[in-house]
């Protein structure tokens, strides 16, 4: 899995870079077919914009975006959104059919 970090109008400190990598490395736990994660930081008039794009198998793309003053909080919010999106996809793909081999409850 490849993690790319892009910064626009701002220099990303090593602390934020390490935090992004730590959070991004946890995403495959929610969906194991992730190929690439791209994180884009932007800074305009005292507001940060954080956008995370996750590309997974079968040409699936998940995008989460947040705007606010605190970069660390934005990273948390974006990863939470992506966790929900990935979990929802995994639930959709899960087979919910019963095979009929289970035991029936005993009648009294």
C-alpha positions in Angstrom: 0.0 0.0 0.0 1.3 3.4 -1.0 0.8 6.5 1.0 1.3 9.9 -0.7 1.2 13.2 1.1 0.8 16.4 -0.9 0.9 19.9 0.6 -0.4 23.1 -1.1 0.5 26.5 0.2 2.0 25.0 3.4 5.0 23.0 4.5 4.0 19.8 6.4 6.0 19.3 9.6 7.4 15.8 10.3 5.0 15.3 13.3 2.0 15.7 11.1 3.5 13.5 8.4 4.1 10.7 11.0 0.6 11.1 12.4 -0.9 10.8 8.9 1.1 7.6 8.2 0.1 6.1 11.5 -3.6 6.8 10.9 -3.5 5.7 7.2 -1.8 2.4 8.1 -4.8 1.5 10.2 -7.3 1.8 7.3 -6.6 -1.7 5.7 -8.0 -3.2 8.9 -11.5 -2.0 7.7 -11.1 -3.0 4.1 -8.1 -5.1 2.9 -8.1 -4.3 -0.8 -6.6 -0.8 -0.4 -3.9 0.0 -3.0 -3.2 3.7 -2.4 -3.9 6.5 0.0 -3.4 10.1 -1.0 -3.5 12.9 1.6 -3.8 16.5 0.5 -3.1 19.4 2.9 -4.0 23.0 1.9 -3.8 26.2 3.9 -5.8 29.3 3.2 -6.5 32.2 5.5 -5.9 30.4 8.8 -7.9 27.4 7.8 -6.5 24.0 6.9 -8.2 21.7 4.4 -7.4 18.0 4.7 -8.6 15.6 2.0 -7.9 11.9 2.0 -8.4 9.8 -1.1 -8.4 6.0 -0.8 -8.2 3.9 -3.9 -9.1 0.2 -3.5 -9.7 -2.9 -5.7 -12.2 -2.8 -8.5 -11.6 0.9 -9.2 -13.3 2.0 -6.0 -12.5 5.4 -4.7 -13.4 6.8 -1.3 -13.0 10.5 -0.5 -13.2 12.4 2.8 -12.6 16.1 3.3 -12.6 18.5 6.3 -11.9 22.1 6.9 -10.8 23.6 10.2 -8.0 25.3 12.2 -6.4 22.2 13.8 -4.5 19.8 11.4 -4.4 16.9 13.9 -8.2 17.1 14.5 -8.9 17.2 10.8 -6.8 14.0 10.2 -8.9 12.3 12.9 -12.2 13.4 11.4 -11.1 12.4 7.9 -10.0 8.9 8.9 -13.2 8.4 10.9 -15.2 9.2 7.8 -13.2 6.8 5.7 -13.5 4.1 8.3 -17.3 4.4 8.1 -17.2 4.3 4.3 -14.9 1.2 4.2 -16.9 -0.6 6.9 -20.2 0.1 5.0 -18.7 -1.3 1.8 -17.4 -4.4 3.6 -20.8 -5.0 5.1 -22.4 -4.8 1.6 -20.0 -7.3 0.2 -20.5 -9.8 3.1 -22.7 -12.8 2.3 -25.7 -12.7 4.7 -27.2 -16.0 3.6 -27.8 -18.9 5.9 -26.6 -22.3 4.7 -29.4 -24.2 6.4 -27.1 -26.6 8.2 -27.6 -25.0 11.6 -29.5 -26.7 14.4 -33.2 -26.0 14.8 -34.4 -25.1 18.3 -36.0 -27.9 20.2 -39.8 -27.8 20.6 -41.2 -28.2 24.0 
